[in-house]
Amino acid sequence: MVVPLAMAESRAREGQERGIDAIAYLDRQVTALAAASAWARAHLDPDAHVLVQAVGEAYSTGNLLASSSGIPTVLAWPGHERQWRGEIAEAARRAAVDAIYGGTPQEMRAALHAWGVTHVYAGVEERAAYGPDVAARFADWPVAFEVDGASIFEAPASVGAGGVEAGP
């Protein structure tokens, strides 16, 4: 009987705004990611685009761009994906993300093509996972969006899938 009351009091002290907007906190806590998400929702089509970002584990900021924008990604929170989809070819998907952010140019092109990636995100999680200069890998690509150290690069048609069905 005491636990629900204690939980209610504890949650009330967190300072969260009341409401049903599950991603409103991004505007306050991860502003660059919130801006990138708003841009993706306004400019990308979930049926035509695939936006890759560093793989994150459940409830981390990894893959929040994909989940907050609705634009598909190569691999989001693996535990959640396994829970809801069963077999997800996790090893192949992780290898593709690693190839895009850290592989040879040939490995990167193959991964972009195989998974239908049209856009690549470089933000806090990507710099933490692949090094502070990870965005330099995409310096020759068109910058679709950029704010406060977070960038979304458009994969050139020569290396992207251009409508190829995602995943092998």
N, C-alpha and C positions, 0 to 999 in steps of 0.2 A: 504494500500500500504506500509506503514511503518513497519507493524508487520513482514512480511516475511523477510525483510532486517534485522531487529533487531534480529529475531530468528537465522538467518544465522550467524550473527556476534557473537551472544552469544554462539552458538554451536561450532564455530571455536575456541573460547577461552577455551573450555573445555579440550583441549589437547588430544582428542581421535585420535587414528590412523585411517587413512582412510582405508576403505575396507568393505567387506561384511561378515566377520567372526563375527557372533553375540555373540560368547562367548570368543573372544580374551581378553576381559577385565578381565576375571577370572585369567589369567596368571599373571596379574599385581596386582589385588586387593584381590583375594581370592586364594592364591597359593595352599594351601592344597586341596581345593575343585577342583581346576583345575587338580591337579595331580590325585586325586581320579577319576575324570571324565575320564581322559585319560586312567587310568588303567581299568576302567569299560568298556570303548569302546573296548579296546584291549582283554579283558579276559572274558567278559560276553556276552551272547547271548540274545537279546531281546525276542526271542521266547521260551527260556528255563529258564530264570531267572527273579526274581522279587526282586528289591532292595528297602527296606523300609528306609525312613528317616522321620524326623519330618515334620509335615504339615506346609506349609508356605502359606501366603496369596499372592495375585498377586504381582508380581515384587519384592518380597522379596528374600533373599538368600535361604529360605526354599524350598526344592525340586529342587534346581538347579542341583543337582547331577543327578537326574532322567532325567530332561529336557535336560541337556547338554550331557548326555551319550546315551540317547535313550533307556535305560533299564527301563521297567515299574516299577511303584511303587503303593502302596495301595491307596494313596490319594495325589495328587499334589496340585495345586492351585485350591481350591474348586470352586471359582467363575468362573474361566476359564472352568473347567470341566463341570459345570452346563450349561454354555453358549453353549458349543459345543456338549455335550452329553445328555443334559436334566437331568433326574433323575439319580443320581449317588450313592444312598444309603450312603449319606455323614455321617450320624450319626454312622452307622455300621463301616464305614471305619475309622472314627476318633477314635472310640472305639477300633478298632483293633490296630491302631498305638499306642494309649495310653497303651494298654495291653502289647504290645511288649516292650515298653520302661519303663513302670512303673507298670504293673500288677503283679499278682502272677505268679509263674512259670507255673501253670496250664492254666491261662488265656493267658500267652505268647505263650505256645505251641499250644493252640487252635487257636489263631490268626494267627500264622505262618502257620499252616496247612490249615486253612480255606482260606487264601489269597494266598497260594502258595509261600510264602516268602522264598527265598534262601539265601539272603544276607541282613545284617543290617549295616547301616552307623551310625557312632557316630562321630559327628563333632561339630562345634560351635553352630549351631541351636539346636541340640539335647541336648547339655549341658545346653543351656539357657532354654529350655523347660522342661527338666526332671532332671536337677541337674548336678553339675560338675563331679560326679562320675558315670554317666550313662554307660560308657563303661565297668565298673566293672561287670555289669549284664551279659556280654558276655565273661568274662575272661576265661572261660573253652572252648570257641569255637575256632576253627581255625581262625587265623588272615590272611585274604586274602591280605590285603593291609594296610599299615600304614605309615603316614608321618605327621610331625608337629602337633600332637594332633588329627589328623583325622584318623579314622580306618574304614575298611570294614571287618565285620566278616562274616564267612560262617556259615549258620545255619546247625547244625548237621542233618544228614539224619533222625535221630530219632525224631526230632521236626519239620523239614522243610516238605515241601510238596512233594519233589521229583517228580515233574511233575504233581501234582494235579492241575486241572483247578482252576484258581484264582477266589476267591469271592464266597459267598454263593448265 
